[in-house]
Every structure is written in C-alpha cells, then in structure tokens.
C-alpha cells in the first residue's frame, strides 16, 4: 500500500479526485493543499459528493482533514472541483508541502 502522503501528493499534482473515508463517512474530494498544522499532517480538500456528519451543501464544501483519520480507497480522474476563495487564505495547513497549481 503506497504512503498516504505520496498518494495525495500525486493527486494534487495531477488534479485527481479521491474517494476516502473519514469519521465513518465516504467522501468524494479533490485535495488542494497538503502539509502540517501544529506538526500533524493535514490535507485541505474540496468535498463535492458523498457524506458527512453535518451534511454537504449543494455545490460542495471545503474540508480540513487530518491524515491520521483518513483512508483513501480510490484515486480517479474526472472534473476537478474547487471552491471559492484563494487558497492562500486557508487555515487548515500552516506549513505547506504541496499546493495545487491554479
């Protein structure tokens, strides 16, 4: 099984979507920023489909997810989904390892 950070790095570089489970919910997301926050690995995703504990608004929503609780099942191509607002304003990751090219 490939390293999770390597899988997400590749998805960011190639603008691929991921199907993953976090907190028991299957989510369809596009990773945008990978790095650390307070020394722990996090990824800033745009979730465009799937489930969540709070529901998912029409059109999707930004998600900040620690890698320690994330399981990626599939990486796939297709339309790239993103949200409004510049990535520089995100607070999910304070030390950026890689960020999607916009």
Helices and strands as residue ranges (DSSP letters): H 4-14, E 17-22, E 25-37, E 40-50, E 61-66, G 67-69, E 70-76, G 87-89, E 95-99
